[in-house]
């Protein structure tokens, strides 16, 4: 099922930060999300224009809990990001 309705989102870290933390090139991330690179660049500047389906893909690709996208960070997620950053 495809849900096209745009939803408000909150990301403490930008999509670019998340992509860079896992070492994913923009071209690969765009392909994984099923969008063009210009679209991904726009999202990385302003993530407020995303659909539910896009948010689901982002949460899977970047291993982000969907709760984080809607409600912001929590301590466990912040620790996970910090550990991942140390590995990269």
HTML snippet that shows the backbone in 3Dmol.js (N, CA, C, O; Angstrom):
<script src="https://3Dmol.org/build/3Dmol-min.js"></script>
<div id="view" style="width:600px;height:400px;position:relative"></div>
<script>
const pdb = `
ATOM      1  N   UNK A   1       0.840  -1.179   0.000  1.00  0.00           N
ATOM      2  CA  UNK A   1       0.000   0.000   0.000  1.00  0.00           C
ATOM      3  C   UNK A   1       0.881   1.237   0.000  1.00  0.00           C
ATOM      4  O   UNK A   1       1.843   1.321   0.763  1.00  0.00           O
ATOM      5  N   UNK A   2       0.559   2.182  -0.842  1.00  0.00           N
ATOM      6  CA  UNK A   2       1.318   3.420  -0.946  1.00  0.00           C
ATOM      7  C   UNK A   2       0.514   4.543  -0.307  1.00  0.00           C
ATOM      8  O   UNK A   2      -0.632   4.791  -0.680  1.00  0.00           O
ATOM      9  N   UNK A   3       1.125   5.216   0.655  1.00  0.00           N
ATOM     10  CA  UNK A   3       0.487   6.355   1.305  1.00  0.00           C
ATOM     11  C   UNK A   3       1.219   7.608   0.843  1.00  0.00           C
ATOM     12  O   UNK A   3       2.393   7.789   1.166  1.00  0.00           O
ATOM     13  N   UNK A   4       0.555   8.461   0.105  1.00  0.00           N
ATOM     14  CA  UNK A   4       1.202   9.635  -0.478  1.00  0.00           C
ATOM     15  C   UNK A   4       1.089  10.886   0.393  1.00  0.00           C
ATOM     16  O   UNK A   4       1.745  11.888   0.111  1.00  0.00           O
ATOM     17  N   UNK A   5       0.276  10.847   1.438  1.00  0.00           N
ATOM     18  CA  UNK A   5       0.083  12.017   2.279  1.00  0.00           C
ATOM     19  C   UNK A   5       1.395  12.429   2.938  1.00  0.00           C
ATOM     20  O   UNK A   5       2.108  11.595   3.496  1.00  0.00           O
ATOM     21  N   UNK A   6       1.703  13.707   2.870  1.00  0.00           N
ATOM     22  CA  UNK A   6       2.907  14.233   3.506  1.00  0.00           C
ATOM     23  C   UNK A   6       2.645  14.355   5.004  1.00  0.00           C
ATOM     24  O   UNK A   6       1.544  14.707   5.429  1.00  0.00           O
ATOM     25  N   UNK A   7       3.661  14.063   5.786  1.00  0.00           N
ATOM     26  CA  UNK A   7       3.502  14.095   7.233  1.00  0.00           C
ATOM     27  C   UNK A   7       4.600  14.948   7.852  1.00  0.00           C
ATOM     28  O   UNK A   7       5.699  15.025   7.303  1.00  0.00           O
ATOM     29  N   UNK A   8       4.325  15.589   8.982  1.00  0.00           N
ATOM     30  CA  UNK A   8       5.373  16.361   9.644  1.00  0.00           C
ATOM     31  C   UNK A   8       6.402  15.428  10.270  1.00  0.00           C
ATOM     32  O   UNK A   8       6.040  14.418  10.873  1.00  0.00           O
ATOM     33  N   UNK A   9       7.670  15.759  10.130  1.00  0.00           N
ATOM     34  CA  UNK A   9       8.724  14.933  10.700  1.00  0.00           C
ATOM     35  C   UNK A   9       9.668  15.801  11.509  1.00  0.00           C
ATOM     36  O   UNK A   9       9.717  17.020  11.346  1.00  0.00           O
ATOM     37  N   UNK A  10      10.416  15.144  12.384  1.00  0.00           N
ATOM     38  CA  UNK A  10      11.422  15.811  13.191  1.00  0.00           C
ATOM     39  C   UNK A  10      12.654  14.938  13.193  1.00  0.00           C
ATOM     40  O   UNK A  10      12.600  13.785  13.620  1.00  0.00           O
ATOM     41  N   UNK A  11      13.748  15.466  12.727  1.00  0.00           N
ATOM     42  CA  UNK A  11      15.002  14.730  12.791  1.00  0.00           C
ATOM     43  C   UNK A  11      16.032  15.606  13.486  1.00  0.00           C
ATOM     44  O   UNK A  11      16.354  16.698  13.018  1.00  0.00           O
ATOM     45  N   UNK A  12      16.536  15.121  14.590  1.00  0.00           N
ATOM     46  CA  UNK A  12      17.573  15.876  15.285  1.00  0.00           C
ATOM     47  C   UNK A  12      18.813  15.958  14.407  1.00  0.00           C
ATOM     48  O   UNK A  12      19.474  16.994  14.338  1.00  0.00           O
ATOM     49  N   UNK A  13      19.117  14.860  13.743  1.00  0.00           N
ATOM     50  CA  UNK A  13      20.242  14.817  12.818  1.00  0.00           C
ATOM     51  C   UNK A  13      19.669  14.860  11.412  1.00  0.00           C
ATOM     52  O   UNK A  13      18.632  14.249  11.150  1.00  0.00           O
ATOM     53  N   UNK A  14      20.311  15.556  10.523  1.00  0.00           N
ATOM     54  CA  UNK A  14      19.806  15.609   9.165  1.00  0.00           C
ATOM     55  C   UNK A  14      19.997  14.277   8.471  1.00  0.00           C
ATOM     56  O   UNK A  14      20.801  13.450   8.901  1.00  0.00           O
ATOM     57  N   UNK A  15      19.264  14.076   7.411  1.00  0.00           N
ATOM     58  CA  UNK A  15      19.426  12.854   6.632  1.00  0.00           C
ATOM     59  C   UNK A  15      20.847  12.747   6.101  1.00  0.00           C
ATOM     60  O   UNK A  15      21.387  11.646   5.997  1.00  0.00           O
ATOM     61  N   UNK A  16      21.451  13.862   5.768  1.00  0.00           N
ATOM     62  CA  UNK A  16      22.833  13.847   5.294  1.00  0.00           C
ATOM     63  C   UNK A  16      23.759  13.304   6.379  1.00  0.00           C
ATOM     64  O   UNK A  16      24.609  12.457   6.104  1.00  0.00           O
ATOM     65  N   UNK A  17      23.600  13.783   7.602  1.00  0.00           N
ATOM     66  CA  UNK A  17      24.420  13.304   8.717  1.00  0.00           C
ATOM     67  C   UNK A  17      24.287  11.789   8.881  1.00  0.00           C
ATOM     68  O   UNK A  17      25.280  11.088   9.074  1.00  0.00           O
ATOM     69  N   UNK A  18      23.064  11.298   8.803  1.00  0.00           N
ATOM     70  CA  UNK A  18      22.830   9.867   8.967  1.00  0.00           C
ATOM     71  C   UNK A  18      23.467   9.080   7.827  1.00  0.00           C
ATOM     72  O   UNK A  18      24.058   8.024   8.051  1.00  0.00           O
ATOM     73  N   UNK A  19      23.346   9.593   6.610  1.00  0.00           N
ATOM     74  CA  UNK A  19      23.932   8.909   5.456  1.00  0.00           C
ATOM     75  C   UNK A  19      25.449   8.867   5.570  1.00  0.00           C
ATOM     76  O   UNK A  19      26.066   7.832   5.320  1.00  0.00           O
ATOM     77  N   UNK A  20      26.045   9.985   5.946  1.00  0.00           N
ATOM     78  CA  UNK A  20      27.500  10.078   6.066  1.00  0.00           C
ATOM     79  C   UNK A  20      28.007   9.165   7.183  1.00  0.00           C
ATOM     80  O   UNK A  20      29.057   8.536   7.048  1.00  0.00           O
ATOM     81  N   UNK A  21      27.265   9.096   8.274  1.00  0.00           N
ATOM     82  CA  UNK A  21      27.687   8.253   9.407  1.00  0.00           C
ATOM     83  C   UNK A  21      27.836   6.793   9.028  1.00  0.00           C
ATOM     84  O   UNK A  21      28.672   6.087   9.593  1.00  0.00           O
ATOM     85  N   UNK A  22      27.029   6.326   8.071  1.00  0.00           N
ATOM     86  CA  UNK A  22      27.163   4.922   7.675  1.00  0.00           C
ATOM     87  C   UNK A  22      28.007   4.775   6.406  1.00  0.00           C
ATOM     88  O   UNK A  22      28.184   3.667   5.901  1.00  0.00           O
ATOM     89  N   UNK A  23      28.522   5.887   5.898  1.00  0.00           N
ATOM     90  CA  UNK A  23      29.422   5.836   4.750  1.00  0.00           C
ATOM     91  C   UNK A  23      28.731   5.515   3.439  1.00  0.00           C
ATOM     92  O   UNK A  23      29.330   4.900   2.557  1.00  0.00           O
ATOM     93  N   UNK A  24      27.487   5.920   3.300  1.00  0.00           N
ATOM     94  CA  UNK A  24      26.717   5.637   2.100  1.00  0.00           C
ATOM     95  C   UNK A  24      26.782   6.823   1.142  1.00  0.00           C
ATOM     96  O   UNK A  24      26.394   7.932   1.509  1.00  0.00           O
ATOM     97  N   UNK A  25      27.267   6.605  -0.085  1.00  0.00           N
ATOM     98  CA  UNK A  25      27.276   7.699  -1.063  1.00  0.00           C
ATOM     99  C   UNK A  25      25.851   8.149  -1.395  1.00  0.00           C
ATOM    100  O   UNK A  25      24.912   7.356  -1.331  1.00  0.00           O
ATOM    101  N   UNK A  26      25.702   9.408  -1.746  1.00  0.00           N
ATOM    102  CA  UNK A  26      24.391   9.966  -2.045  1.00  0.00           C
ATOM    103  C   UNK A  26      23.714   9.209  -3.195  1.00  0.00           C
ATOM    104  O   UNK A  26      22.504   8.987  -3.165  1.00  0.00           O
ATOM    105  N   UNK A  27      24.484   8.821  -4.192  1.00  0.00           N
ATOM    106  CA  UNK A  27      23.904   8.096  -5.334  1.00  0.00           C
ATOM    107  C   UNK A  27      23.317   6.760  -4.890  1.00  0.00           C
ATOM    108  O   UNK A  27      22.232   6.380  -5.332  1.00  0.00           O
ATOM    109  N   UNK A  28      24.024   6.049  -4.023  1.00  0.00           N
ATOM    110  CA  UNK A  28      23.521   4.758  -3.532  1.00  0.00           C
ATOM    111  C   UNK A  28      22.293   4.934  -2.648  1.00  0.00           C
ATOM    112  O   UNK A  28      21.328   4.176  -2.751  1.00  0.00           O
ATOM    113  N   UNK A  29      22.337   5.931  -1.786  1.00  0.00           N
ATOM    114  CA  UNK A  29      21.190   6.187  -0.904  1.00  0.00           C
ATOM    115  C   UNK A  29      19.953   6.529  -1.725  1.00  0.00           C
ATOM    116  O   UNK A  29      18.858   6.056  -1.424  1.00  0.00           O
ATOM    117  N   UNK A  30      20.122   7.343  -2.755  1.00  0.00           N
ATOM    118  CA  UNK A  30      18.989   7.714  -3.611  1.00  0.00           C
ATOM    119  C   UNK A  30      18.408   6.477  -4.289  1.00  0.00           C
ATOM    120  O   UNK A  30      17.188   6.318  -4.347  1.00  0.00           O
ATOM    121  N   UNK A  31      19.267   5.603  -4.801  1.00  0.00           N
ATOM    122  CA  UNK A  31      18.794   4.372  -5.451  1.00  0.00           C
ATOM    123  C   UNK A  31      18.033   3.496  -4.460  1.00  0.00           C
ATOM    124  O   UNK A  31      16.983   2.944  -4.791  1.00  0.00           O
ATOM    125  N   UNK A  32      18.564   3.370  -3.250  1.00  0.00           N
ATOM    126  CA  UNK A  32      17.911   2.539  -2.234  1.00  0.00           C
ATOM    127  C   UNK A  32      16.541   3.082  -1.861  1.00  0.00           C
ATOM    128  O   UNK A  32      15.632   2.320  -1.536  1.00  0.00           O
ATOM    129  N   UNK A  33      16.396   4.401  -1.909  1.00  0.00           N
ATOM    130  CA  UNK A  33      15.124   5.033  -1.565  1.00  0.00           C
ATOM    131  C   UNK A  33      14.181   5.124  -2.756  1.00  0.00           C
ATOM    132  O   UNK A  33      13.006   5.457  -2.607  1.00  0.00           O
ATOM    133  N   UNK A  34      14.711   4.824  -3.946  1.00  0.00           N
ATOM    134  CA  UNK A  34      13.870   4.876  -5.140  1.00  0.00           C
ATOM    135  C   UNK A  34      13.594   6.287  -5.618  1.00  0.00           C
ATOM    136  O   UNK A  34      12.540   6.561  -6.191  1.00  0.00           O
ATOM    137  N   UNK A  35      14.554   7.195  -5.380  1.00  0.00           N
ATOM    138  CA  UNK A  35      14.401   8.588  -5.808  1.00  0.00           C
ATOM    139  C   UNK A  35      15.655   9.023  -6.567  1.00  0.00           C
ATOM    140  O   UNK A  35      16.655   8.306  -6.595  1.00  0.00           O
ATOM    141  N   UNK A  36      15.591  10.186  -7.170  1.00  0.00           N
ATOM    142  CA  UNK A  36      16.747  10.731  -7.867  1.00  0.00           C
ATOM    143  C   UNK A  36      17.671  11.421  -6.865  1.00  0.00           C
ATOM    144  O   UNK A  36      17.261  11.755  -5.754  1.00  0.00           O
ATOM    145  N   UNK A  37      18.912  11.628  -7.271  1.00  0.00           N
ATOM    146  CA  UNK A  37      19.851  12.339  -6.400  1.00  0.00           C
ATOM    147  C   UNK A  37      19.380  13.758  -6.070  1.00  0.00           C
ATOM    148  O   UNK A  37      19.498  14.182  -4.921  1.00  0.00           O
ATOM    149  N   UNK A  38      18.842  14.515  -7.064  1.00  0.00           N
ATOM    150  CA  UNK A  38      18.339  15.855  -6.701  1.00  0.00           C
ATOM    151  C   UNK A  38      17.248  15.816  -5.635  1.00  0.00           C
ATOM    152  O   UNK A  38      17.179  16.697  -4.778  1.00  0.00           O
ATOM    153  N   UNK A  39      16.389  14.785  -5.691  1.00  0.00           N
ATOM    154  CA  UNK A  39      15.346  14.653  -4.664  1.00  0.00           C
ATOM    155  C   UNK A  39      15.970  14.392  -3.306  1.00  0.00           C
ATOM    156  O   UNK A  39      15.578  15.001  -2.310  1.00  0.00           O
ATOM    157  N   UNK A  40      16.935  13.493  -3.264  1.00  0.00           N
ATOM    158  CA  UNK A  40      17.602  13.208  -1.992  1.00  0.00           C
ATOM    159  C   UNK A  40      18.319  14.440  -1.459  1.00  0.00           C
ATOM    160  O   UNK A  40      18.281  14.708  -0.258  1.00  0.00           O
ATOM    161  N   UNK A  41      18.967  15.188  -2.335  1.00  0.00           N
ATOM    162  CA  UNK A  41      19.635  16.425  -1.894  1.00  0.00           C
ATOM    163  C   UNK A  41      18.628  17.380  -1.268  1.00  0.00           C
ATOM    164  O   UNK A  41      18.916  18.004  -0.246  1.00  0.00           O
ATOM    165  N   UNK A  42      17.441  17.498  -1.877  1.00  0.00           N
ATOM    166  CA  UNK A  42      16.402  18.382  -1.327  1.00  0.00           C
ATOM    167  C   UNK A  42      15.959  17.884   0.045  1.00  0.00           C
ATOM    168  O   UNK A  42      15.783  18.676   0.970  1.00  0.00           O
ATOM    169  N   UNK A  43      15.780  16.565   0.175  1.00  0.00           N
ATOM    170  CA  UNK A  43      15.389  16.009   1.474  1.00  0.00           C
ATOM    171  C   UNK A  43      16.466  16.247   2.514  1.00  0.00           C
ATOM    172  O   UNK A  43      16.163  16.519   3.675  1.00  0.00           O
ATOM    173  N   UNK A  44      17.724  16.146   2.105  1.00  0.00           N
ATOM    174  CA  UNK A  44      18.813  16.327   3.065  1.00  0.00           C
ATOM    175  C   UNK A  44      18.882  17.773   3.558  1.00  0.00           C
ATOM    176  O   UNK A  44      19.410  18.036   4.638  1.00  0.00           O
ATOM    177  N   UNK A  45      18.360  18.698   2.781  1.00  0.00           N
ATOM    178  CA  UNK A  45      18.311  20.101   3.219  1.00  0.00           C
ATOM    179  C   UNK A  45      17.073  20.374   4.061  1.00  0.00           C
ATOM    180  O   UNK A  45      17.125  21.146   5.018  1.00  0.00           O
ATOM    181  N   UNK A  46      15.945  19.732   3.698  1.00  0.00           N
ATOM    182  CA  UNK A  46      14.683  19.963   4.407  1.00  0.00           C
ATOM    183  C   UNK A  46      13.862  18.686   4.367  1.00  0.00           C
ATOM    184  O   UNK A  46      13.225  18.384   3.357  1.00  0.00           O
ATOM    185  N   UNK A  47      13.872  17.940   5.453  1.00  0.00           N
ATOM    186  CA  UNK A  47      13.197  16.637   5.493  1.00  0.00           C
ATOM    187  C   UNK A  47      11.712  16.741   5.826  1.00  0.00           C
ATOM    188  O   UNK A  47      11.078  15.726   6.113  1.00  0.00           O
ATOM    189  N   UNK A  48      11.148  17.939   5.793  1.00  0.00           N
ATOM    190  CA  UNK A  48       9.755  18.095   6.211  1.00  0.00           C
ATOM    191  C   UNK A  48       8.755  17.717   5.119  1.00  0.00           C
ATOM    192  O   UNK A  48       7.549  17.770   5.357  1.00  0.00           O
ATOM    193  N   UNK A  49       9.222  17.338   3.935  1.00  0.00           N
ATOM    194  CA  UNK A  49       8.331  17.065   2.816  1.00  0.00           C
ATOM    195  C   UNK A  49       8.352  15.581   2.446  1.00  0.00           C
ATOM    196  O   UNK A  49       8.514  15.234   1.277  1.00  0.00           O
ATOM    197  N   UNK A  50       8.188  14.710   3.439  1.00  0.00           N
ATOM    198  CA  UNK A  50       8.284  13.276   3.211  1.00  0.00           C
ATOM    199  C   UNK A  50       6.928  12.595   3.377  1.00  0.00           C
ATOM    200  O   UNK A  50       6.092  13.027   4.171  1.00  0.00           O
ATOM    201  N   UNK A  51       6.726  11.522   2.613  1.00  0.00           N
ATOM    202  CA  UNK A  51       5.512  10.720   2.770  1.00  0.00           C
ATOM    203  C   UNK A  51       5.794   9.599   3.773  1.00  0.00           C
ATOM    204  O   UNK A  51       6.942   9.354   4.144  1.00  0.00           O
ATOM    205  N   UNK A  52       4.738   8.932   4.199  1.00  0.00           N
ATOM    206  CA  UNK A  52       4.895   7.814   5.133  1.00  0.00           C
ATOM    207  C   UNK A  52       5.755   6.713   4.524  1.00  0.00           C
ATOM    208  O   UNK A  52       6.582   6.126   5.222  1.00  0.00           O
ATOM    209  N   UNK A  53       5.578   6.421   3.246  1.00  0.00           N
ATOM    210  CA  UNK A  53       6.363   5.379   2.592  1.00  0.00           C
ATOM    211  C   UNK A  53       7.845   5.759   2.569  1.00  0.00           C
ATOM    212  O   UNK A  53       8.703   4.905   2.790  1.00  0.00           O
ATOM    213  N   UNK A  54       8.148   7.017   2.305  1.00  0.00           N
ATOM    214  CA  UNK A  54       9.532   7.479   2.288  1.00  0.00           C
ATOM    215  C   UNK A  54      10.147   7.388   3.680  1.00  0.00           C
ATOM    216  O   UNK A  54      11.308   7.007   3.829  1.00  0.00           O
ATOM    217  N   UNK A  55       9.373   7.736   4.689  1.00  0.00           N
ATOM    218  CA  UNK A  55       9.859   7.650   6.067  1.00  0.00           C
ATOM    219  C   UNK A  55      10.160   6.200   6.422  1.00  0.00           C
ATOM    220  O   UNK A  55      11.155   5.918   7.091  1.00  0.00           O
ATOM    221  N   UNK A  56       9.310   5.281   5.980  1.00  0.00           N
ATOM    222  CA  UNK A  56       9.543   3.863   6.242  1.00  0.00           C
ATOM    223  C   UNK A  56      10.857   3.421   5.604  1.00  0.00           C
ATOM    224  O   UNK A  56      11.653   2.733   6.244  1.00  0.00           O
ATOM    225  N   UNK A  57      11.091   3.810   4.348  1.00  0.00           N
ATOM    226  CA  UNK A  57      12.338   3.449   3.673  1.00  0.00           C
ATOM    227  C   UNK A  57      13.545   4.024   4.399  1.00  0.00           C
ATOM    228  O   UNK A  57      14.544   3.330   4.587  1.00  0.00           O
ATOM    229  N   UNK A  58      13.463   5.277   4.805  1.00  0.00           N
ATOM    230  CA  UNK A  58      14.567   5.932   5.511  1.00  0.00           C
ATOM    231  C   UNK A  58      14.871   5.197   6.810  1.00  0.00           C
ATOM    232  O   UNK A  58      16.034   4.975   7.147  1.00  0.00           O
ATOM    233  N   UNK A  59      13.825   4.823   7.536  1.00  0.00           N
ATOM    234  CA  UNK A  59      14.046   4.131   8.815  1.00  0.00           C
ATOM    235  C   UNK A  59      14.739   2.788   8.594  1.00  0.00           C
ATOM    236  O   UNK A  59      15.562   2.380   9.413  1.00  0.00           O
ATOM    237  N   UNK A  60      14.425   2.107   7.517  1.00  0.00           N
ATOM    238  CA  UNK A  60      15.059   0.820   7.218  1.00  0.00           C
ATOM    239  C   UNK A  60      16.504   1.005   6.751  1.00  0.00           C
ATOM    240  O   UNK A  60      17.398   0.298   7.218  1.00  0.00           O
ATOM    241  N   UNK A  61      16.737   1.927   5.855  1.00  0.00           N
ATOM    242  CA  UNK A  61      18.077   2.136   5.299  1.00  0.00           C
ATOM    243  C   UNK A  61      19.058   2.595   6.365  1.00  0.00           C
ATOM    244  O   UNK A  61      20.183   2.098   6.433  1.00  0.00           O
ATOM    245  N   UNK A  62      18.639   3.540   7.197  1.00  0.00           N
ATOM    246  CA  UNK A  62      19.533   4.111   8.198  1.00  0.00           C
ATOM    247  C   UNK A  62      19.385   3.472   9.574  1.00  0.00           C
ATOM    248  O   UNK A  62      20.003   3.923  10.539  1.00  0.00           O
ATOM    249  N   UNK A  63      18.569   2.424   9.668  1.00  0.00           N
ATOM    250  CA  UNK A  63      18.324   1.747  10.952  1.00  0.00           C
ATOM    251  C   UNK A  63      17.872   2.738  12.026  1.00  0.00           C
ATOM    252  O   UNK A  63      18.367   2.731  13.153  1.00  0.00           O
ATOM    253  N   UNK A  64      16.927   3.579  11.648  1.00  0.00           N
ATOM    254  CA  UNK A  64      16.378   4.581  12.557  1.00  0.00           C
ATOM    255  C   UNK A  64      14.989   4.121  12.987  1.00  0.00           C
ATOM    256  O   UNK A  64      14.169   3.778  12.136  1.00  0.00           O
ATOM    257  N   UNK A  65      14.713   4.106  14.269  1.00  0.00           N
ATOM    258  CA  UNK A  65      13.341   3.806  14.688  1.00  0.00           C
ATOM    259  C   UNK A  65      12.389   4.869  14.129  1.00  0.00           C
ATOM    260  O   UNK A  65      12.707   6.058  14.150  1.00  0.00           O
ATOM    261  N   UNK A  66      11.244   4.453  13.640  1.00  0.00           N
ATOM    262  CA  UNK A  66      10.291   5.437  13.110  1.00  0.00           C
ATOM    263  C   UNK A  66       9.874   6.429  14.183  1.00  0.00           C
ATOM    264  O   UNK A  66       9.582   7.585  13.877  1.00  0.00           O
ATOM    265  N   UNK A  67       9.841   5.992  15.437  1.00  0.00           N
ATOM    266  CA  UNK A  67       9.528   6.916  16.533  1.00  0.00           C
ATOM    267  C   UNK A  67      10.494   8.094  16.534  1.00  0.00           C
ATOM    268  O   UNK A  67      10.095   9.229  16.795  1.00  0.00           O
ATOM    269  N   UNK A  68      11.751   7.827  16.244  1.00  0.00           N
ATOM    270  CA  UNK A  68      12.763   8.873  16.230  1.00  0.00           C
ATOM    271  C   UNK A  68      12.444   9.924  15.175  1.00  0.00           C
ATOM    272  O   UNK A  68      12.645  11.118  15.398  1.00  0.00           O
ATOM    273  N   UNK A  69      11.950   9.480  14.035  1.00  0.00           N
ATOM    274  CA  UNK A  69      11.639  10.420  12.957  1.00  0.00           C
ATOM    275  C   UNK A  69      10.518  11.357  13.382  1.00  0.00           C
ATOM    276  O   UNK A  69      10.545  12.547  13.066  1.00  0.00           O
ATOM    277  N   UNK A  70       9.538  10.829  14.093  1.00  0.00           N
ATOM    278  CA  UNK A  70       8.396  11.653  14.491  1.00  0.00           C
ATOM    279  C   UNK A  70       8.603  12.422  15.794  1.00  0.00           C
ATOM    280  O   UNK A  70       8.104  13.537  15.945  1.00  0.00           O
ATOM    281  N   UNK A  71       9.334  11.832  16.728  1.00  0.00           N
ATOM    282  CA  UNK A  71       9.387  12.413  18.063  1.00  0.00           C
ATOM    283  C   UNK A  71      10.768  12.844  18.518  1.00  0.00           C
ATOM    284  O   UNK A  71      10.914  13.369  19.622  1.00  0.00           O
ATOM    285  N   UNK A  72      11.780  12.635  17.696  1.00  0.00           N
ATOM    286  CA  UNK A  72      13.118  13.055  18.085  1.00  0.00           C
ATOM    287  C   UNK A  72      13.897  11.953  18.761  1.00  0.00           C
ATOM    288  O   UNK A  72      13.492  10.790  18.772  1.00  0.00           O
ATOM    289  N   UNK A  73      15.004  12.338  19.315  1.00  0.00           N
ATOM    290  CA  UNK A  73      15.982  11.392  19.837  1.00  0.00           C
ATOM    291  C   UNK A  73      15.560  10.811  21.180  1.00  0.00           C
ATOM    292  O   UNK A  73      14.719  11.357  21.894  1.00  0.00           O
ATOM    293  N   UNK A  74      16.180   9.682  21.486  1.00  0.00           N
ATOM    294  CA  UNK A  74      16.111   9.122  22.828  1.00  0.00           C
ATOM    295  C   UNK A  74      17.520   8.671  23.185  1.00  0.00           C
ATOM    296  O   UNK A  74      18.378   8.578  22.308  1.00  0.00           O
ATOM    297  N   UNK A  75      17.763   8.396  24.430  1.00  0.00           N
ATOM    298  CA  UNK A  75      19.116   8.075  24.874  1.00  0.00           C
ATOM    299  C   UNK A  75      19.686   6.836  24.188  1.00  0.00           C
ATOM    300  O   UNK A  75      20.852   6.830  23.794  1.00  0.00           O
ATOM    301  N   UNK A  76      18.881   5.795  24.044  1.00  0.00           N
ATOM    302  CA  UNK A  76      19.371   4.564  23.430  1.00  0.00           C
ATOM    303  C   UNK A  76      19.772   4.796  21.980  1.00  0.00           C
ATOM    304  O   UNK A  76      20.792   4.279  21.523  1.00  0.00           O
ATOM    305  N   UNK A  77      18.972   5.572  21.258  1.00  0.00           N
ATOM    306  CA  UNK A  77      19.294   5.844  19.859  1.00  0.00           C
ATOM    307  C   UNK A  77      20.543   6.706  19.754  1.00  0.00           C
ATOM    308  O   UNK A  77      21.382   6.469  18.885  1.00  0.00           O
ATOM    309  N   UNK A  78      20.680   7.693  20.613  1.00  0.00           N
ATOM    310  CA  UNK A  78      21.870   8.548  20.606  1.00  0.00           C
ATOM    311  C   UNK A  78      23.125   7.731  20.867  1.00  0.00           C
ATOM    312  O   UNK A  78      24.157   7.951  20.232  1.00  0.00           O
ATOM    313  N   UNK A  79      23.041   6.797  21.793  1.00  0.00           N
ATOM    314  CA  UNK A  79      24.188   5.931  22.082  1.00  0.00           C
ATOM    315  C   UNK A  79      24.533   5.067  20.868  1.00  0.00           C
ATOM    316  O   UNK A  79      25.706   4.869  20.550  1.00  0.00           O
ATOM    317  N   UNK A  80      23.510   4.561  20.200  1.00  0.00           N
ATOM    318  CA  UNK A  80      23.744   3.740  19.013  1.00  0.00           C
ATOM    319  C   UNK A  80      24.453   4.561  17.930  1.00  0.00           C
ATOM    320  O   UNK A  80      25.390   4.074  17.297  1.00  0.00           O
ATOM    321  N   UNK A  81      24.012   5.796  17.718  1.00  0.00           N
ATOM    322  CA  UNK A  81      24.662   6.661  16.727  1.00  0.00           C
ATOM    323  C   UNK A  81      26.111   6.932  17.101  1.00  0.00           C
ATOM    324  O   UNK A  81      26.995   6.893  16.244  1.00  0.00           O
ATOM    325  N   UNK A  82      26.356   7.207  18.371  1.00  0.00           N
ATOM    326  CA  UNK A  82      27.719   7.491  18.822  1.00  0.00           C
ATOM    327  C   UNK A  82      28.635   6.286  18.622  1.00  0.00           C
ATOM    328  O   UNK A  82      29.778   6.442  18.194  1.00  0.00           O
ATOM    329  N   UNK A  83      28.145   5.091  18.928  1.00  0.00           N
ATOM    330  CA  UNK A  83      28.947   3.884  18.737  1.00  0.00           C
ATOM    331  C   UNK A  83      29.234   3.665  17.263  1.00  0.00           C
ATOM    332  O   UNK A  83      30.344   3.288  16.889  1.00  0.00           O
ATOM    333  N   UNK A  84      28.232   3.900  16.428  1.00  0.00           N
ATOM    334  CA  UNK A  84      28.413   3.732  14.991  1.00  0.00           C
ATOM    335  C   UNK A  84      29.418   4.757  14.454  1.00  0.00           C
ATOM    336  O   UNK A  84      30.236   4.435  13.592  1.00  0.00           O
ATOM    337  N   UNK A  85      29.356   5.964  14.955  1.00  0.00           N
ATOM    338  CA  UNK A  85      30.270   7.020  14.516  1.00  0.00           C
ATOM    339  C   UNK A  85      31.720   6.627  14.827  1.00  0.00           C
ATOM    340  O   UNK A  85      32.624   6.894  14.035  1.00  0.00           O
ATOM    341  N   UNK A  86      31.932   5.994  15.980  1.00  0.00           N
ATOM    342  CA  UNK A  86      33.274   5.563  16.373  1.00  0.00           C
ATOM    343  C   UNK A  86      33.802   4.496  15.410  1.00  0.00           C
ATOM    344  O   UNK A  86      35.002   4.432  15.147  1.00  0.00           O
ATOM    345  N   UNK A  87      32.912   3.671  14.895  1.00  0.00           N
ATOM    346  CA  UNK A  87      33.308   2.613  13.981  1.00  0.00           C
ATOM    347  C   UNK A  87      33.675   3.127  12.597  1.00  0.00           C
ATOM    348  O   UNK A  87      34.494   2.533  11.897  1.00  0.00           O
ATOM    349  N   UNK A  88      33.061   4.233  12.215  1.00  0.00           N
ATOM    350  CA  UNK A  88      33.261   4.781  10.862  1.00  0.00           C
ATOM    351  C   UNK A  88      34.477   5.592  10.771  1.00  0.00           C
ATOM    352  O   UNK A  88      34.788   6.122   9.705  1.00  0.00           O
TER     353      UNK A  88
END
`;
const viewer = $3Dmol.createViewer("view");
viewer.addModel(pdb, "pdb");
viewer.setStyle({}, {cartoon: {color: "spectrum"}});
viewer.zoomTo();
viewer.render();
</script>
